[in-house]
């Protein structure tokens, strides 16, 4: 029953509107009152201000919902951090709407006679609705005149084939991914009948015939049942059978083409691509790169056979070498202690660099 709530609600609205219109000689007309893509069927000839006057409870629920949403996004915990998200999700909004409906529900009143209720409603509408008093006093006559004009220009003819196309197209667009069940088609078929018939009674089973025509002609069964219930007709999954060749193809980004890092432009196909860069053992750079980055004026490392300090260092006698690469013997007056050669100790891993060893 929960899965068929929308279809049952559409059936209830259709039957109630047909019963009222056939009894009082009225008709319905579509009106767009919200941002919903489907119009709402209302009694023709009734001013919109008067309809809004009867929706006072919904206004109170909307005002309470606004306060609850503000409290939801501003409430903090003991540490001063937001307790909930800063944006109200659809699931949270539905829960807050239920709370607002319970908080604004008026207490139950004692039953009153129908004549007393009508007199009270009429007086309240005259005072608070903003509709002229003559329209309120002759509201039924205005509604019947509007219904006669609608009956004269709108024929109550239901084309099952055309209805099947419209129902399938609407359900295909309104559902995510274009996938739907039979109950979605049934609810949309009942809305379509309410729009076409404008308050007239329909033949029993007409909605089922529209759904059957839509499934057999314009729908494709894509369900993959894994249980026994999935084999039932109400749980089959459908999509539209149409192909859409008239729609423009989606533009795809150009394919990625690798380029040489050394040149910002792509190398033409006529030129041979460079091979891998030469690498030396123990070096992560090419020889050309190392020749550019290795500064010739870098100070040579000190060896045990010569002092050779860098220009910024002084030997024990206060003298400096003329060039960083020279190997001038340490003078006799130099008090700097000599260092044993690498041959007497551990052999260096690099013969060209006099590393210190212990």
Phi, psi and omega per residue, in radians:
X1 nan -0.644 -3.136
X2 -1.141 -0.632 3.138
X3 -1.204 -0.484 -3.117
X4 -1.762 0.428 -3.119
X5 -1.116 -0.752 -3.100
X6 -1.157 -0.749 3.113
X7 -1.137 -0.677 3.104
X8 -1.184 -0.660 3.098
X9 -1.134 -0.712 3.091
X10 -1.119 -0.660 3.106
X11 -1.171 -0.725 3.130
X12 -1.097 -0.825 3.133
X13 -1.081 -0.676 -3.139
X14 -1.161 -0.788 -3.109
X15 -1.195 -0.713 3.135
X16 -1.142 -0.783 3.127
X17 -1.100 -0.704 3.128
X18 -1.160 -0.692 3.132
X19 -1.145 -0.767 -3.138
X20 -1.172 -0.762 -3.099
X21 -1.186 -0.708 3.130
X22 -1.203 -0.579 -3.124
X23 -1.314 -0.736 -3.042
X24 -1.771 -0.036 -3.133
X25 1.291 0.700 -3.091
X26 -1.935 -3.132 3.105
X27 -2.571 2.815 3.126
X28 -1.906 2.766 3.109
X29 -2.512 2.598 3.140
X30 -1.394 2.424 3.090
X31 -2.385 2.495 3.097
X32 -1.789 1.873 -3.086
X33 -1.956 -0.288 3.126
X34 -2.304 -3.042 3.119
X35 -1.470 0.146 3.111
X36 -1.166 2.517 -3.123
X37 -1.231 -0.373 -3.140
X38 -1.718 2.444 3.099
X39 -1.305 2.888 3.107
X40 -1.858 2.322 3.133
X41 -1.509 2.129 -3.124
X42 -2.275 2.883 3.141
X43 -1.204 2.209 -3.132
X44 -1.234 2.499 3.115
X45 1.612 -0.141 3.116
X46 -1.609 2.152 -3.120
X47 -1.053 2.578 -3.130
X48 -1.169 -0.568 3.112
X49 -1.115 -0.619 3.114
X50 -1.243 -0.592 3.073
X51 -1.182 -0.690 3.087
X52 -1.156 -0.534 3.104
X53 -1.124 -0.589 3.117
X54 -1.349 -0.131 -3.097
X55 -1.794 0.667 -3.121
X56 -1.199 -0.600 3.122
X57 -1.157 -0.684 3.107
X58 -1.135 -0.571 3.072
X59 -1.167 -0.692 3.102
X60 -1.157 -0.668 3.101
X61 -1.128 -0.717 3.135
X62 -1.130 -0.700 3.112
X63 -1.150 -0.742 3.100
X64 -1.154 -0.635 3.112
X65 -1.117 -0.671 3.096
X66 -1.089 -0.720 3.107
X67 -1.159 -0.690 3.131
X68 -1.173 -0.665 3.098
X69 -1.146 -0.673 3.088
X70 -1.130 -0.722 3.092
X71 -1.163 -0.580 -3.132
X72 -1.117 -0.726 -3.067
X73 -1.525 -0.206 -3.105
X74 -1.903 -0.182 -3.115
X75 -1.222 2.464 -3.121
X76 -2.202 2.846 3.124
X77 -1.601 -2.900 -3.105
X78 -1.192 -0.451 3.127
X79 -1.544 0.041 -3.135
X80 1.475 0.120 3.130
X81 -1.595 2.615 3.098
X82 -1.057 2.315 -3.117
X83 -1.356 -0.596 -3.128
X84 -2.122 -3.095 3.102
X85 -1.225 2.712 3.137
X86 -1.385 -0.125 3.102
X87 -2.162 2.300 -3.113
X88 -1.382 2.099 3.117
X89 -1.372 2.965 -3.138
X90 -1.147 -0.668 3.119
X91 -1.152 -0.727 3.106
X92 -1.186 -0.642 3.122
X93 -1.145 -0.669 3.095
X94 -1.122 -0.690 3.100
X95 -1.175 -0.719 3.103
X96 -1.149 -0.574 3.093
X97 -1.128 -0.682 3.075
X98 -1.140 -0.700 3.096
X99 -1.120 -0.729 3.122
X100 -1.128 -0.639 3.114
X101 -1.150 -0.665 3.112
X102 -1.241 -0.652 -3.106
X103 -1.237 -0.570 -3.097
X104 -1.661 0.090 -3.119
X105 -1.264 2.164 -3.130
X106 -1.292 2.757 3.104
X107 -1.206 2.702 3.133
X108 -1.164 2.370 3.131
X109 -1.850 2.869 3.109
X110 -1.267 2.601 3.129
X111 -1.153 2.479 3.141
X112 -2.225 2.760 3.101
X113 -1.132 2.645 -3.101
X114 -1.109 -0.675 3.131
X115 -1.101 -0.688 3.120
X116 -1.166 -0.694 3.105
X117 -1.133 -0.722 3.122
X118 -1.105 -0.737 3.110
X119 -1.101 -0.700 3.132
X120 -1.182 -0.743 3.127
X121 -1.124 -0.697 -3.128
X122 -1.138 -0.764 3.116
X123 -1.123 -0.710 3.124
X124 -1.159 -0.656 3.122
X125 -1.164 -0.676 3.137
X126 -1.143 -0.631 -3.052
X127 -1.458 -0.596 -2.951
X128 -2.075 -0.252 -3.046
X129 -1.415 -0.478 -3.076
X130 1.498 0.040 3.115
X131 -1.540 2.535 -3.111
X132 -1.073 2.540 -3.076
X133 -1.137 -0.570 3.128
X134 -1.154 -0.631 3.113
X135 -1.176 -0.680 3.141
X136 -1.195 -0.703 -3.121
X137 -1.181 -0.589 -3.134
X138 -1.992 0.716 -3.073
X139 -1.157 -0.685 -3.111
X140 -1.158 -0.676 3.110
X141 -1.155 -0.691 3.091
X142 -1.101 -0.726 -3.127
X143 -1.186 -0.655 3.126
X144 -1.210 -0.628 3.087
X145 -1.146 -0.713 3.095
X146 -1.158 -0.634 3.122
X147 -1.176 -0.664 3.115
X148 -1.121 -0.661 3.107
X149 -1.169 -0.651 3.124
X150 -1.207 -0.745 -3.139
X151 -1.093 -0.549 -3.093
X152 -1.277 -0.541 -3.063
X153 -1.854 -0.230 -3.119
X154 -2.029 2.064 3.117
X155 -1.565 2.406 -3.125
X156 -1.520 1.238 -3.140
X157 -2.054 2.194 -3.121
X158 -1.900 2.006 3.048
X159 -1.644 1.937 -3.050
X160 -1.135 -0.724 -3.134
X161 -1.122 -0.772 3.119
X162 -1.192 -0.654 3.104
X163 -1.133 -0.652 3.122
X164 -1.105 -0.695 3.106
X165 -1.131 -0.825 -3.121
X166 -1.131 -0.705 3.139
X167 -1.142 -0.772 -3.135
X168 -1.136 -0.726 3.140
X169 -1.125 -0.735 -3.129
X170 -1.150 -0.781 -3.130
X171 -1.173 -0.650 3.131
X172 -1.103 -0.664 -3.118
X173 -1.372 -0.660 -3.018
X174 -1.360 -0.384 -3.111
X175 -1.676 2.494 -3.116
X176 -1.141 2.293 3.126
X177 1.324 -0.023 -3.113
X178 1.255 0.371 3.132
X179 -1.898 2.427 -3.067
X180 -2.710 2.958 3.112
X181 -2.002 3.108 -3.124
X182 -1.136 -0.591 -3.120
X183 -1.125 -0.539 3.082
X184 -1.189 -0.731 3.083
X185 -1.123 -0.669 -3.121
X186 -1.169 -0.741 3.111
X187 -1.115 -0.737 3.135
X188 -1.213 -0.586 3.086
X189 -1.125 -0.668 3.114
X190 -1.223 -0.624 3.032
X191 -1.146 -0.670 3.112
X192 -1.125 -0.712 3.116
X193 -1.155 -0.673 3.086
X194 -1.132 -0.584 3.118
X195 -1.283 -0.633 -3.081
X196 -1.417 -0.739 -3.036
X197 -1.410 -0.385 3.071
X198 0.976 0.802 3.058
X199 1.682 0.027 3.092
X200 -1.523 2.704 3.073
X201 -1.311 2.593 3.141
X202 -1.972 2.913 3.092
X203 -1.253 2.473 3.120
X204 -1.101 2.399 3.112
X205 1.453 0.103 3.142
X206 -1.191 -0.614 3.109
X207 -1.154 -0.646 3.104
X208 -1.178 -0.603 3.107
X209 -1.185 -0.642 3.091
X210 -1.132 -0.735 3.138
X211 -1.145 -0.722 3.125
X212 -1.101 -0.717 3.106
X213 -1.151 -0.647 3.133
X214 -1.173 -0.733 -3.109
X215 -1.209 -0.732 -3.081
X216 -1.301 -0.435 -3.029
X217 -1.865 -0.713 -2.946
X218 -2.089 0.062 -3.079
X219 -2.077 2.654 3.132
X220 -2.161 2.220 -3.121
X221 -1.380 2.043 -3.113
X222 -2.075 0.249 -3.074
X223 -1.295 2.600 3.066
X224 -2.216 1.413 -3.040
X225 -1.154 2.400 3.086
X226 -2.032 -0.102 3.112
X227 -2.274 3.037 3.118
X228 -1.200 -0.651 3.128
X229 -1.118 -0.563 3.127
X230 -1.132 -0.291 3.096
X231 -1.405 -0.234 -3.131
X232 -1.254 2.715 -3.067
X233 -1.159 -0.553 -3.113
X234 -1.262 -0.268 -3.099
X235 -1.932 0.150 3.074
X236 -1.286 2.506 -3.122
X237 -1.800 2.296 -3.066
X238 -2.186 2.871 2.957
X239 -2.569 2.946 -3.122
X240 -1.239 2.515 -3.114
X241 -1.554 -0.090 -3.053
X242 -1.272 2.610 2.901
X243 -1.807 2.528 -3.052
X244 -1.988 1.288 -3.118
X245 -1.318 -0.327 -3.083
X246 -1.378 -0.286 3.141
X247 -1.278 2.447 3.109
X248 -1.152 2.512 3.137
X249 -1.194 2.540 -3.140
X250 -1.229 2.292 -3.137
X251 -1.278 2.250 3.126
X252 -1.802 2.588 3.110
X253 -1.180 2.658 3.133
X254 -1.086 2.573 -3.136
X255 -1.114 2.579 -3.118
X256 -1.315 2.346 3.123
X257 -2.164 2.149 -3.135
X258 -1.212 2.490 3.110
X259 -2.140 2.778 3.123
X260 -1.313 2.322 -3.083
X261 -1.197 -0.475 -3.117
X262 -1.298 -0.254 -3.116
X263 -2.300 2.159 -3.131
X264 -1.140 -0.373 3.119
X265 -1.635 2.689 3.107
X266 -1.191 2.477 3.140
X267 -1.369 2.242 3.123
X268 -1.051 2.702 -3.130
X269 -1.166 -0.433 -3.123
X270 -1.243 -0.474 -3.128
X271 -1.547 2.399 3.103
X272 -1.220 2.477 3.110
X273 -1.331 2.498 3.140
X274 -1.184 2.565 3.114
X275 -1.375 -3.091 3.134
X276 -1.163 2.543 -3.129
X277 -1.183 2.502 3.126
X278 -1.210 2.430 -3.128
X279 -2.263 2.565 3.115
X280 -1.800 2.796 -3.093
X281 -1.192 2.275 3.136
X282 1.341 0.222 -3.138
X283 -2.194 2.361 3.092
X284 -1.660 0.106 -3.099
X285 -2.190 2.830 3.077
X286 -1.308 2.782 3.120
X287 -1.063 -0.631 3.141
X288 -1.136 -0.664 -3.139
X289 -1.179 -0.724 -3.134
X290 -1.188 -0.563 3.112
X291 -1.217 -0.523 3.120
X292 -1.363 -0.674 -3.043
X293 -1.475 -0.410 3.138
X294 -1.370 1.993 -3.094
X295 -1.374 2.211 3.127
X296 -1.173 -0.357 -3.107
X297 -1.589 0.201 3.138
X298 -1.233 2.471 -3.069
X299 -1.150 2.402 3.118
X300 -1.293 2.611 3.138
X301 -1.309 2.552 -3.065
X302 -1.313 2.361 3.073
X303 -1.970 2.901 -3.100
X304 -1.271 -0.350 -3.082
X305 -1.532 -0.297 3.123
X306 -2.517 2.703 -3.123
X307 -1.285 -1.124 3.047
X308 0.817 0.926 3.141
X309 -1.325 2.799 3.058
X310 -1.166 2.887 -3.070
X311 -1.039 -0.490 -3.070
X312 -1.435 -0.161 -3.108
X313 -1.880 2.638 3.124
X314 -1.988 2.529 3.060
X315 -1.391 -3.058 -3.083
X316 -1.144 -0.505 -3.139
X317 -1.536 0.042 -3.138
X318 1.447 0.268 -3.138
X319 -1.810 2.705 3.109
X320 -2.142 2.812 3.077
X321 -1.451 2.724 -3.110
X322 -1.312 -0.581 3.123
X323 -2.432 2.679 -3.086
X324 -1.202 -0.333 -3.087
X325 -1.716 -0.028 -3.100
X326 -1.320 2.699 3.121
X327 -2.132 1.152 3.134
X328 -1.411 2.369 3.134
X329 -1.137 2.594 -3.120
X330 -1.233 2.263 -3.136
X331 -1.096 2.866 -3.106
X332 -1.205 -0.470 3.139
X333 -1.410 -0.059 -3.111
X334 -1.267 2.218 -3.132
X335 -1.619 0.091 -3.129
X336 -1.263 2.298 -3.099
X337 -1.201 2.537 3.110
X338 -1.366 2.797 -3.083
X339 -2.098 2.404 3.129
X340 -1.114 2.595 -3.125
X341 -1.276 2.716 3.135
X342 -1.094 -0.350 -3.102
X343 -1.214 -0.500 -3.127
X344 -1.434 -0.236 -3.123
X345 -2.130 -2.619 -3.123
X346 -1.167 2.369 -3.120
X347 -1.247 2.375 -3.135
X348 -1.271 2.582 3.107
X349 -1.308 -0.461 3.109
X350 -2.065 1.978 -3.070
X351 -1.201 -0.405 -3.084
X352 -1.525 -0.078 3.140
X353 -2.157 2.077 3.140
X354 -1.384 1.432 3.140
X355 -1.348 2.629 3.084
X356 -1.297 2.402 3.129
X357 -2.343 2.675 -3.104
X358 -2.083 nan nan
